[in-house]
Amino acid sequence: MSAHVVIVNGLPGVGKTTQARALATGLGWPLMTKDMFKESLFDSLGWSDRAWSRKLSKASMDLLFVWLESELQAGRDCVIEANFEAERDTPRFVALASRYAAQWVQVPVVCDGDTLWQRHINRGNDGSRHPGHQEAAVALELRDRLLTGRVDPLLLEAPCIELDTTDLTNIDMVTVLQQVRSCWS
């Protein structure tokens, strides 16, 4: 049996977790995000500075791929979300695709760069994020990338359904779910 995997990707603050939750709920599939692991690690091991946050990001990404492989081994459909980078993460996805019968769909979440920059600044100040994420340092570190509003898709043979979150009132999740499902019909 072939598993179906929806890969939700995007820059920090673009809204990928919110969109991934809506997709997982609409599909009735489990969702795993990098930040689920990272925040649990912060709570277990503590948090301090940007270097520690980066270290836990890498560990969280490794755990995310362990979870994904276990879902693929079981032939289960799932949604996975993180700030994947084409150069860094494509080889891991390609290796999994070579070992498991799976059908993949990428959902790159994009946003107008100025809007994304403002969202990122706001979420750093509003207390909604775990303090271990070091939002102020991330904002400065990623400013130029955030202003582009997008990441490159993974180099994976999989359809891409771009989801623009610039105006959250314009997102029609029913249509997005239909587009995702149509990739496997």
BELCORSUL-V561596 format. One record per backbone hydrogen bond with DSSP energy under -1.0 kcal/mol. CO is the residue of the C=O (numbers start at 1). NH is the residue of the N-H. E is the energy in kcal/mol with one decimal. If there is no record, write none. Layout:
co=CO nh=NH e=E
co=CO nh=NH e=E
//
This chain:
co=3 nh=103 e=-3.0
co=4 nh=78 e=-2.2
co=5 nh=105 e=-2.0
co=6 nh=80 e=-2.7
co=7 nh=107 e=-3.5
co=8 nh=82 e=-1.8
co=9 nh=109 e=-3.5
co=11 nh=14 e=-1.8
co=15 nh=19 e=-2.3
co=16 nh=20 e=-2.7
co=17 nh=21 e=-2.5
co=18 nh=22 e=-1.9
co=19 nh=23 e=-2.4
co=20 nh=24 e=-2.9
co=21 nh=25 e=-2.7
co=22 nh=26 e=-2.6
co=23 nh=27 e=-2.4
co=24 nh=28 e=-1.6
co=24 nh=29 e=-2.0
co=30 nh=79 e=-2.5
co=32 nh=81 e=-2.1
co=33 nh=37 e=-1.1
co=34 nh=38 e=-2.5
co=35 nh=39 e=-2.6
co=36 nh=40 e=-1.2
co=37 nh=41 e=-2.5
co=38 nh=42 e=-2.6
co=39 nh=43 e=-2.3
co=40 nh=44 e=-2.0
co=41 nh=45 e=-3.5
co=42 nh=46 e=-2.3
co=49 nh=53 e=-2.2
co=50 nh=54 e=-2.6
co=51 nh=55 e=-2.0
co=52 nh=56 e=-2.5
co=53 nh=57 e=-2.0
co=54 nh=58 e=-2.2
co=55 nh=59 e=-2.0
co=56 nh=60 e=-2.6
co=57 nh=61 e=-2.5
co=58 nh=62 e=-2.3
co=59 nh=63 e=-2.3
co=60 nh=64 e=-2.3
co=61 nh=65 e=-2.0
co=62 nh=66 e=-1.8
co=63 nh=67 e=-2.5
co=64 nh=68 e=-2.5
co=65 nh=69 e=-2.4
co=66 nh=70 e=-2.0
co=67 nh=71 e=-2.1
co=68 nh=72 e=-2.5
co=69 nh=73 e=-2.8
co=70 nh=74 e=-1.5
co=71 nh=76 e=-2.6
co=72 nh=75 e=-1.1
co=78 nh=6 e=-2.2
co=79 nh=32 e=-1.8
co=80 nh=8 e=-3.1
co=81 nh=34 e=-2.0
co=82 nh=84 e=-1.3
co=85 nh=89 e=-3.4
co=86 nh=90 e=-1.7
co=89 nh=93 e=-1.9
co=90 nh=94 e=-3.0
co=91 nh=95 e=-2.3
co=92 nh=96 e=-1.9
co=93 nh=97 e=-2.8
co=94 nh=98 e=-1.8
co=96 nh=100 e=-2.0
co=101 nh=3 e=-1.8
co=103 nh=5 e=-2.9
co=105 nh=7 e=-3.1
co=106 nh=161 e=-2.7
co=107 nh=9 e=-1.8
co=108 nh=163 e=-2.5
co=110 nh=165 e=-3.0
co=112 nh=116 e=-2.7
co=113 nh=117 e=-2.7
co=114 nh=118 e=-2.2
co=115 nh=119 e=-2.5
co=116 nh=120 e=-2.7
co=117 nh=121 e=-2.3
co=118 nh=122 e=-2.7
co=119 nh=123 e=-2.9
co=120 nh=124 e=-1.4
co=122 nh=126 e=-1.6
co=130 nh=133 e=-2.0
co=131 nh=134 e=-1.6
co=134 nh=138 e=-2.3
co=135 nh=139 e=-2.8
co=136 nh=140 e=-1.9
co=137 nh=141 e=-2.5
co=138 nh=142 e=-2.9
co=142 nh=146 e=-3.2
co=143 nh=147 e=-2.2
co=145 nh=148 e=-1.2
co=149 nh=111 e=-1.7
co=154 nh=156 e=-2.0
co=156 nh=158 e=-2.0
co=159 nh=106 e=-3.1
co=163 nh=110 e=-2.4
co=167 nh=170 e=-2.1
co=172 nh=176 e=-2.1
co=173 nh=177 e=-2.9
co=174 nh=178 e=-2.1
co=175 nh=179 e=-2.5
co=176 nh=180 e=-2.5
co=177 nh=181 e=-2.8
co=178 nh=182 e=-2.3
co=180 nh=183 e=-1.2
co=181 nh=184 e=-1.7
//
